[in-house]
């Protein structure tokens, strides 16, 4: 007889005549497992930040397809700019941006992305622009500028930050950005070798074209690198990159050459030796091709890059060379902007009011009012229009973008998750485009351009996606078995 059976506790066997209990009559309360079967150590409760991120992801995923569609449309709207060539008017951009804000509010993720690292910096800068508008030298002009700035750029940043919930969704946004930039150049470009390349619309002068083409270059290279075969990648990357470099050459913009040099430095720093040698070879071929293909007037303009930093030589040669005259004019614009900053250190002259204030209050030696030109320096433009607090908040915004990109690199360490290589490639694309934009911003007026907000939104979305991938990989990683030491 088994030890657990005795006469006092007989084994109860079911009777054949007793009816079988119905499955609906069985209790729904699960049996509590034995303490010995509980996993050890017990899983820790998720942190508050992880819970908030999970809730935010669920809200975004509930309308993910709507958000993604709006992100595609906004990227094409801001960079392809069909409303300036085909669908003329700002009604479509206003409708798209308004719809994006409403969708984010209904999803409940509007506040969640505003309080991100970049979101707080953007919000602080935009709030300051609103506060200084009543102090503007032209309140009506500043109000219009701020409203469009908030509506167009704010909506683009928020919808991109909330759009993609996976690496592949973000990758599609990169594709759309590359296509939109090339579309805008092809459709709106005036490819006349006798003059500098310009586009139709708001951002249409030669500097804007150079900024757009150089900014699109890393997105085009990334898109080509995702093709399945090496030969296909080369056949797509080389013509596309050559076309963008040719467009930059046709603009005759000297600051774009400096930006491309910084882009090359970032690629050489981040890539391995073999890839770096390939890029150097392509750059050498591109340099020779630009010298041969570009008009002599454009090449002669690029030759003055070194002399452009000598303001005395520029003033002496301004009557002989258009390029040196441009250098002298830009120096004059910079000094006027510094004068506005020093005379209006807190409130500035008003958002978007640098050209108007200069035209109304500054005169040449002959008494004529100075021309209606921007400062050709983004940082001086913002400091003169929004004061020293404004430029500090703008620099904070740019710093938070780069900090987020650096965090994305930290989340793409080898074998940290399944898509770490793709994440690294996308992070490199964002870093290169951001470096090019910042370098060009020193020599151009691009404070209201959407490039910085595209980089900011994609950086927020990529960081969030990479963090989720790393946590998922950590949660599913098998635990190491601990072998007990045997006593000797």
C-alpha positions as CSV (number, residue, x, y, z in Angstrom):
1,X,0.0,0.0,0.0
2,X,1.4,3.4,-0.8
3,X,2.4,5.4,2.2
4,X,-0.2,8.1,1.6
5,X,-3.1,5.6,1.7
6,X,-4.5,4.1,4.8
7,X,-7.8,2.9,6.1
8,X,-8.7,6.3,7.6
9,X,-8.3,8.1,4.2
10,X,-9.4,5.8,1.5
11,X,-8.8,6.7,-2.2
12,X,-12.0,8.1,-3.6
13,X,-12.6,6.9,-7.2
14,X,-15.4,8.3,-9.4
15,X,-18.5,6.2,-9.8
16,X,-19.4,5.1,-13.3
17,X,-23.0,5.8,-12.6
18,X,-22.4,9.4,-11.4
19,X,-23.2,12.0,-14.1
20,X,-20.2,13.8,-15.8
21,X,-20.0,17.4,-14.6
22,X,-20.7,20.0,-17.3
23,X,-17.8,22.1,-18.5
24,X,-19.9,25.2,-17.9
25,X,-20.3,24.2,-14.2
26,X,-16.6,24.2,-13.7
27,X,-15.2,27.1,-11.7
28,X,-13.4,29.8,-13.7
29,X,-10.9,30.5,-10.9
30,X,-7.5,29.2,-11.9
31,X,-5.6,27.0,-9.5
32,X,-3.0,28.9,-7.6
33,X,0.4,27.5,-8.4
34,X,2.6,26.0,-5.7
35,X,5.1,28.4,-4.3
36,X,7.9,26.1,-5.4
37,X,6.8,26.5,-9.0
38,X,7.0,30.3,-9.0
39,X,9.8,31.8,-11.2
40,X,12.7,33.1,-9.2
41,X,13.8,35.8,-9.0
42,X,10.4,37.4,-9.7
43,X,10.2,39.8,-12.6
44,X,10.4,43.4,-11.4
45,X,7.5,45.8,-12.0
46,X,8.0,48.1,-15.0
47,X,9.2,51.5,-14.2
48,X,6.9,54.5,-14.5
49,X,8.7,55.8,-17.6
50,X,8.3,52.4,-19.3
51,X,4.6,52.3,-18.5
52,X,4.1,55.8,-19.9
53,X,6.0,54.8,-23.0
54,X,3.9,51.7,-23.4
55,X,0.7,53.7,-23.1
56,X,1.9,56.2,-25.5
57,X,2.8,53.5,-28.1
58,X,-0.6,52.0,-27.7
59,X,-2.3,55.3,-28.4
60,X,-0.1,56.0,-31.4
61,X,-0.6,52.5,-32.8
62,X,-4.4,52.8,-32.5
63,X,-4.4,55.3,-35.4
64,X,-1.0,54.4,-36.9
65,X,-2.1,54.3,-40.5
66,X,-3.7,57.7,-40.3
67,X,-0.6,59.2,-38.7
68,X,1.7,57.6,-41.2
69,X,-0.3,58.8,-44.1
70,X,-0.3,62.4,-42.7
71,X,3.5,62.1,-42.2
72,X,4.0,61.1,-45.9
73,X,1.8,64.0,-47.1
74,X,3.4,66.6,-44.8
75,X,7.0,65.6,-45.9
76,X,5.9,65.8,-49.5
77,X,4.1,69.1,-48.9
78,X,7.1,70.7,-47.1
79,X,9.9,69.4,-49.4
80,X,8.2,68.6,-52.7
81,X,6.2,71.8,-52.4
82,X,3.5,71.0,-55.0
83,X,1.4,73.9,-53.8
84,X,3.9,76.3,-55.4
85,X,4.0,74.6,-58.8
86,X,0.9,72.5,-59.3
87,X,-1.6,73.0,-56.5
88,X,-1.0,76.7,-56.0
89,X,-1.9,78.2,-52.7
90,X,-1.5,77.6,-49.0
91,X,-4.9,76.2,-48.4
92,X,-3.8,72.6,-48.8
93,X,-0.7,73.0,-46.5
94,X,-3.0,74.6,-43.9
95,X,-5.6,71.8,-44.1
96,X,-2.9,69.1,-43.8
97,X,-1.2,70.7,-40.8
98,X,-4.6,71.4,-39.1
99,X,-5.6,67.8,-39.7
100,X,-2.3,66.5,-38.2
101,X,-2.8,68.5,-35.0
102,X,-6.4,67.3,-34.6
103,X,-5.4,63.7,-35.1
104,X,-2.6,63.9,-32.5
105,X,-5.0,65.5,-30.0
106,X,-7.6,62.8,-30.6
107,X,-5.0,60.1,-30.2
108,X,-3.9,61.6,-26.9
109,X,-0.3,61.7,-27.9
110,X,0.0,65.5,-28.5
111,X,1.3,66.3,-25.0
112,X,3.4,63.1,-24.9
113,X,5.6,64.3,-27.8
114,X,5.7,67.9,-26.7
115,X,7.4,67.0,-23.5
116,X,10.2,65.0,-25.1
117,X,13.7,66.4,-25.0
118,X,13.5,68.1,-28.4
119,X,9.8,68.9,-27.9
120,X,10.5,71.0,-24.8
121,X,13.2,73.0,-26.6
122,X,10.9,73.6,-29.6
123,X,8.0,74.6,-27.4
124,X,10.2,77.1,-25.4
125,X,11.5,78.7,-28.6
126,X,8.1,79.0,-30.2
127,X,6.6,80.4,-26.9
128,X,9.3,83.0,-26.8
129,X,8.5,84.0,-30.4
130,X,4.9,84.5,-29.4
131,X,5.9,86.6,-26.4
132,X,8.1,88.9,-28.4
133,X,5.6,89.5,-31.1
134,X,3.8,92.4,-29.2
135,X,7.2,94.1,-28.9
136,X,7.8,93.9,-32.7
137,X,8.6,96.8,-34.9
138,X,5.8,95.6,-37.2
139,X,3.3,93.6,-35.1
140,X,1.1,92.5,-38.0
141,X,4.1,91.1,-40.0
142,X,5.5,89.3,-37.0
143,X,2.1,87.8,-36.1
144,X,1.7,86.4,-39.6
145,X,5.2,85.0,-39.5
146,X,4.7,83.3,-36.1
147,X,1.4,81.8,-37.0
148,X,2.7,80.2,-40.2
149,X,5.9,79.1,-38.4
150,X,3.9,77.4,-35.7
151,X,1.4,75.8,-38.0
152,X,3.8,74.5,-40.7
153,X,6.9,73.5,-38.7
154,X,5.3,72.6,-35.5
155,X,2.8,70.2,-37.2
156,X,5.6,68.6,-39.2
157,X,7.7,67.9,-36.1
158,X,4.8,66.5,-34.1
159,X,3.4,64.2,-36.8
160,X,6.9,62.8,-37.6
161,X,7.6,62.2,-33.9
162,X,4.4,60.3,-33.5
163,X,4.2,58.6,-36.9
164,X,6.4,55.5,-37.1
165,X,6.3,52.7,-34.5
166,X,8.9,50.4,-36.2
167,X,12.2,50.7,-38.0
168,X,10.6,49.9,-41.3
169,X,8.0,52.7,-40.9
170,X,10.8,55.2,-40.2
171,X,12.7,53.8,-43.2
172,X,9.7,54.7,-45.4
173,X,9.8,58.2,-44.1
174,X,13.4,58.5,-45.2
175,X,12.3,57.3,-48.7
176,X,9.6,59.9,-48.9
177,X,12.0,62.6,-47.8
178,X,14.6,61.7,-50.5
179,X,11.9,61.5,-53.2
180,X,10.3,64.8,-52.2
181,X,13.6,66.8,-52.3
182,X,14.5,65.4,-55.7
183,X,11.0,66.0,-57.0
184,X,11.1,69.6,-56.0
185,X,14.4,70.2,-57.7
186,X,13.4,68.4,-60.9
187,X,10.0,70.0,-61.3
188,X,10.8,73.5,-60.1
189,X,14.5,73.9,-61.3
190,X,15.6,76.3,-63.9
191,X,18.6,74.4,-65.5
192,X,20.1,77.3,-67.5
193,X,23.9,77.0,-67.6
194,X,24.2,80.8,-68.1
195,X,22.8,81.6,-64.6
196,X,22.8,80.1,-61.1
197,X,20.2,77.4,-60.5
198,X,17.0,78.6,-58.9
199,X,13.6,77.1,-58.0
200,X,10.1,78.5,-58.1
201,X,8.4,79.4,-54.8
202,X,9.3,80.6,-51.4
203,X,12.6,78.7,-50.9
204,X,13.8,79.2,-54.5
205,X,17.0,81.1,-54.6
206,X,20.4,79.5,-55.3
207,X,21.3,79.1,-51.6
208,X,18.0,77.3,-50.9
209,X,18.6,74.9,-53.8
210,X,22.1,74.1,-52.5
211,X,20.7,73.6,-49.0
212,X,18.0,71.3,-50.3
213,X,20.3,69.2,-52.6
214,X,23.0,68.7,-49.9
215,X,20.4,67.9,-47.3
216,X,18.8,65.3,-49.5
217,X,22.1,63.7,-50.4
218,X,22.4,61.4,-47.3
219,X,18.7,60.4,-47.6
220,X,19.2,59.4,-51.3
221,X,22.4,57.4,-50.4
222,X,20.5,55.7,-47.6
223,X,17.6,54.8,-49.8
224,X,20.0,53.3,-52.4
225,X,21.8,51.3,-49.8
226,X,18.6,49.5,-48.9
227,X,18.3,47.9,-52.3
228,X,18.8,44.1,-52.4
229,X,21.7,43.8,-54.9
230,X,25.1,45.6,-54.9
231,X,25.0,46.4,-58.6
232,X,21.5,47.9,-58.3
233,X,22.7,50.1,-55.4
234,X,25.5,51.4,-57.5
235,X,23.3,52.1,-60.4
236,X,20.9,54.1,-58.3
237,X,23.3,55.8,-55.9
238,X,25.9,57.1,-58.4
239,X,23.5,58.9,-60.8
240,X,21.3,60.2,-58.0
241,X,24.3,61.5,-56.0
242,X,25.9,62.9,-59.1
243,X,22.7,64.8,-60.0
244,X,22.5,66.4,-56.6
245,X,26.2,67.4,-56.6
246,X,25.7,68.8,-60.1
247,X,22.7,70.9,-58.8
248,X,24.9,72.2,-55.9
249,X,27.5,73.1,-58.4
250,X,25.1,75.0,-60.6
251,X,24.0,77.1,-57.6
252,X,27.6,78.5,-57.2
253,X,27.0,78.5,-53.4
254,X,30.3,78.5,-51.7
255,X,28.9,77.6,-48.3
256,X,27.6,74.4,-49.7
257,X,31.2,73.3,-50.6
258,X,32.1,73.9,-46.9
259,X,29.1,71.9,-45.9
260,X,30.0,69.0,-48.2
261,X,33.5,69.0,-46.7
262,X,32.0,68.5,-43.3
263,X,29.7,65.8,-44.6
264,X,32.7,64.0,-46.0
265,X,34.4,64.3,-42.6
266,X,31.4,62.7,-40.8
267,X,31.3,59.8,-43.3
268,X,35.0,59.1,-42.9
269,X,34.7,59.2,-39.2
270,X,31.7,56.9,-38.9
271,X,32.5,54.3,-41.7
272,X,35.2,51.7,-42.0
273,X,38.4,52.1,-44.0
274,X,37.0,50.3,-47.1
275,X,33.9,52.4,-47.3
276,X,36.0,55.6,-46.6
277,X,38.3,54.8,-49.5
278,X,35.3,54.3,-51.8
279,X,33.8,57.6,-50.7
280,X,37.1,59.4,-51.3
281,X,37.4,57.9,-54.8
282,X,33.8,59.1,-55.6
283,X,34.6,62.5,-54.3
284,X,37.7,62.8,-56.5
285,X,35.6,61.7,-59.5
286,X,32.9,64.2,-58.6
287,X,35.4,67.0,-58.2
288,X,36.9,66.4,-61.6
289,X,33.5,66.1,-63.2
290,X,32.3,69.4,-61.7
291,X,35.4,71.2,-62.9
292,X,34.8,69.9,-66.4
293,X,31.0,70.2,-66.7
294,X,30.2,73.3,-64.7
295,X,30.3,76.7,-66.5
296,X,33.4,78.8,-66.1
297,X,31.6,81.5,-64.2
298,X,30.5,79.1,-61.5
299,X,34.0,77.6,-61.2
300,X,35.5,81.0,-60.8
301,X,33.0,81.8,-58.0
302,X,34.1,78.6,-56.1
303,X,37.7,79.7,-56.4
304,X,37.0,82.7,-54.2
305,X,36.1,80.6,-51.2
306,X,39.4,81.4,-49.5
307,X,39.4,85.0,-50.4
308,X,35.8,85.4,-49.2
309,X,37.1,85.4,-45.6
310,X,39.2,88.5,-46.3
311,X,36.8,91.3,-46.1
312,X,39.3,94.0,-47.1
313,X,40.1,92.2,-50.3
314,X,36.3,91.7,-50.9
315,X,35.7,95.5,-50.6
316,X,38.6,96.3,-53.0
317,X,37.4,93.8,-55.6
318,X,33.6,94.3,-55.3
319,X,33.5,96.4,-58.5
320,X,35.4,93.7,-60.5
321,X,33.9,90.5,-59.3
322,X,30.2,89.6,-58.5
323,X,31.4,87.0,-56.0
324,X,33.5,89.4,-54.0
325,X,30.7,92.0,-54.1
326,X,28.4,89.3,-52.6
327,X,31.0,88.8,-49.8
328,X,31.1,92.5,-49.0
329,X,27.3,92.7,-49.0
330,X,27.1,89.7,-46.6
331,X,29.5,91.3,-44.2
332,X,27.4,94.5,-44.2
333,X,24.3,92.4,-43.5
334,X,26.1,90.6,-40.6
335,X,27.2,93.9,-39.0
336,X,23.7,95.3,-39.3
337,X,22.3,92.2,-37.6
338,X,24.8,92.5,-34.8
339,X,23.8,96.2,-34.4
340,X,20.1,95.2,-34.1
341,X,21.0,92.6,-31.5
342,X,23.0,95.0,-29.3
343,X,20.3,97.7,-29.5
344,X,17.4,95.2,-28.9
345,X,19.1,92.6,-26.7
346,X,15.9,91.2,-25.1
347,X,13.0,91.4,-27.4
348,X,14.7,91.9,-30.8
349,X,13.1,93.8,-33.6
350,X,10.4,91.2,-34.1
351,X,10.2,87.7,-35.6
352,X,10.6,87.9,-39.4
353,X,11.3,91.6,-39.3
354,X,15.1,91.8,-40.0
355,X,14.6,92.9,-43.7
356,X,11.9,95.4,-42.9
357,X,13.7,96.9,-40.0
358,X,16.9,97.2,-42.0
359,X,15.1,98.8,-44.9
360,X,13.4,101.4,-42.6
361,X,16.2,102.3,-40.3
362,X,19.6,101.7,-42.1
363,X,20.9,103.8,-45.0
364,X,23.9,103.7,-47.3
365,X,26.4,106.5,-47.4
366,X,24.5,108.2,-50.2
367,X,21.4,108.3,-48.0
368,X,19.4,105.6,-49.8
369,X,17.7,103.0,-47.6
370,X,19.5,99.6,-47.5
371,X,18.0,96.8,-49.6
372,X,15.4,94.4,-48.4
373,X,17.7,91.4,-47.7
374,X,17.9,88.8,-45.0
375,X,21.0,88.6,-42.9
376,X,22.4,85.4,-44.6
377,X,23.3,84.1,-41.2
378,X,20.6,82.1,-39.4
379,X,22.0,82.8,-35.9
380,X,22.4,86.5,-36.3
381,X,18.9,86.6,-37.9
382,X,17.3,85.0,-34.9
383,X,19.3,87.1,-32.3
384,X,18.3,90.3,-34.1
385,X,14.7,89.3,-34.4
386,X,14.0,87.5,-31.1
387,X,16.8,88.8,-28.9
388,X,19.5,87.0,-27.0
389,X,17.0,84.7,-25.2
390,X,15.7,83.7,-28.6
391,X,19.1,82.7,-30.0
392,X,19.9,80.8,-26.8
393,X,16.6,78.8,-27.1
394,X,17.3,78.1,-30.7
395,X,20.8,76.8,-29.9
396,X,19.2,74.7,-27.2
397,X,16.9,73.2,-29.8
398,X,19.8,72.3,-32.1
399,X,21.7,70.9,-29.2
400,X,18.8,68.7,-28.2
401,X,18.6,67.4,-31.8
402,X,22.2,66.3,-31.8
403,X,21.9,64.9,-28.3
404,X,19.0,62.7,-29.5
405,X,21.1,61.6,-32.5
406,X,23.9,60.6,-30.1
407,X,21.5,58.6,-28.0
408,X,20.4,56.8,-31.2
409,X,24.0,55.8,-31.7
410,X,24.2,54.4,-28.2
411,X,21.1,52.3,-28.8
412,X,22.6,50.8,-32.0
413,X,25.6,49.0,-30.5
414,X,26.3,45.7,-32.3
415,X,23.9,42.9,-31.5
416,X,21.9,45.1,-29.1
417,X,18.7,44.1,-31.1
418,X,17.8,42.6,-34.4
419,X,17.7,45.8,-36.4
420,X,20.8,47.5,-35.0
421,X,22.5,47.8,-38.4
422,X,19.5,49.5,-39.9
423,X,19.2,51.8,-36.9
424,X,22.8,52.8,-37.3
425,X,22.4,53.6,-41.0
426,X,19.4,55.8,-40.3
427,X,21.2,57.5,-37.4
428,X,24.2,58.2,-39.7
429,X,21.8,59.7,-42.3
430,X,20.3,62.0,-39.7
431,X,23.7,63.1,-38.4
432,X,25.1,63.9,-41.8
433,X,22.0,65.9,-42.9
434,X,22.0,67.8,-39.6
435,X,25.7,68.7,-39.8
436,X,25.2,70.0,-43.4
437,X,22.2,72.1,-42.3
438,X,24.1,73.6,-39.3
439,X,27.1,74.5,-41.4
440,X,25.0,76.1,-44.1
441,X,23.0,78.0,-41.5
442,X,26.1,80.0,-40.7
443,X,26.1,81.4,-44.2
444,X,22.4,81.3,-45.1
445,X,19.1,82.4,-43.6
446,X,17.2,79.2,-43.0
447,X,15.6,79.7,-39.6
448,X,12.1,78.9,-41.0
449,X,13.2,76.1,-43.3
450,X,11.6,72.7,-42.5
451,X,14.9,70.8,-42.7
452,X,15.6,71.1,-39.0
453,X,12.1,70.0,-38.0
454,X,12.3,67.0,-40.3
455,X,15.5,65.9,-38.6
456,X,14.1,66.6,-35.1
457,X,10.9,64.6,-35.7
458,X,12.7,61.7,-37.2
459,X,15.3,61.7,-34.4
460,X,12.5,61.5,-31.8
461,X,10.8,58.7,-33.6
462,X,14.0,56.7,-34.2
463,X,15.1,57.1,-30.6
464,X,11.8,55.8,-29.3
465,X,11.7,52.9,-31.7
466,X,15.3,51.9,-30.9
467,X,14.7,52.1,-27.1
468,X,11.7,49.8,-27.5
469,X,13.8,47.3,-29.5
470,X,16.5,47.3,-26.9
471,X,14.1,46.7,-24.1
472,X,12.4,43.9,-26.0
473,X,15.7,42.2,-26.7
474,X,16.7,42.5,-23.1
475,X,13.3,41.1,-21.9
476,X,13.5,38.1,-24.2
477,X,17.2,37.3,-23.7
478,X,17.6,33.8,-22.0
479,X,18.9,34.0,-18.5
480,X,22.3,32.4,-17.8
481,X,22.2,29.2,-15.8
482,X,24.2,29.5,-12.6
483,X,26.1,26.3,-11.9
484,X,26.7,25.6,-8.1
485,X,30.3,25.1,-7.1
486,X,31.0,21.6,-5.8
487,X,32.7,21.3,-2.5
488,X,36.0,19.6,-2.6
